[in-house]
Amino acid sequence: MEIAEQLELDKLKAEAAYSEEATTLVEIKLYRDAVKCTLIDGNEELTSTILDVAVAEGLTEPLLSDSAIDALNIEILSFSKGLWRIRGENKIRRGM
């Protein structure tokens, strides 16, 4: 919620939606085409796209959905090691 406030999402119209978690449904606020997300490595802009934002109470960190990862052309090489690259590139990067 804090990040949503910083992004001033409350100024946008939200749709009520539900997210299916492991054992329950969670109500979320869904903001369509709400933010421009730019993937940056150091000073290099790698890719950019417009994303929907889903806001749910209780989340402790921002998450990227599989569709957001795809829209940013991210190719996951190893989840456990945090290795990824931009689709079509050879340079392998490490997550934080």
N, C-alpha and C positions, 0 to 999 in steps of 0.2 A: 504494500500500500504506500509506503514511503517513496519508493521510486516512481510509482504512478502519480503521486502528488508533485514530485520534482518535474515530471514530464508534462504536468498540467493536463492530464487526461480528463480530469473532472470538467474541463471546458468542452469536451467532445460528447457526443451522444453515445451511450453504451447500450448494448443489447444484453438482456439476461440470457444466460446459457448455463449449461451444466457440463462438468468434466467428470468422467468416470475414473475414479481412483481404484486402488486395489480392492477395497471392500465397500466403497460408498460413492455417492454422487456428491459433488461439491458445486455450489452455486458460484458462478464467476460473472464478472462484468467483461463483456467483449467489445473492444473498440476496433472497428474495421479501418484498415489503411491509416493507422494512427501514428506510426513513427517511421522515419528513415533510419535504417540500420546500416552502418558502414563498418566493414571488417577491416581493421588496421593492424599492421605488424610494424612496430616502431613508428617510422614516419611514412611508411608505404600504405596507401589505400589499396586494398586487395579487391574488394567487391562491395556493392551496395544494393539495397533493395528496400521497398516499402513493406512493412509488416503490420499485421493485426497484433493487438496486445490483449491478452487475457489476464485479468487481475482477480486474484483469490486471496481471501483472508488467510493468514497463517503461513504463507510461503516465506522462507527465510532468505532466498536468493532468486535472482531472475533465471529463468530457464528458456532454452531455445527448443522449439518443437522440431520434429523431424522435417516438417515442411519448411520451416525457417532455415534449417541447416541446408536443405536442398536448394532453396532460393538463393542462398549465399554461395552456392557452388562448393561447399565444404565436403571433402571426402574423408571420412573417418578411417584411419588405418589401424589404430589400436585404441580401444576405449580405456583399458587398464593403464596403458602407458601414456595416454593423452596425445597420441600422434595423429596428425591430420595434414592435409594439403588442399590446395585449391584444385578442383577438377581440371585435369589436363596439364597440370604443372608437375615438375619433378621434385621441387623443394619441399621437404618434409618439415613440419613445424611441430612444436610441443606445446600443449595446453598449459594453463597456469596451475 
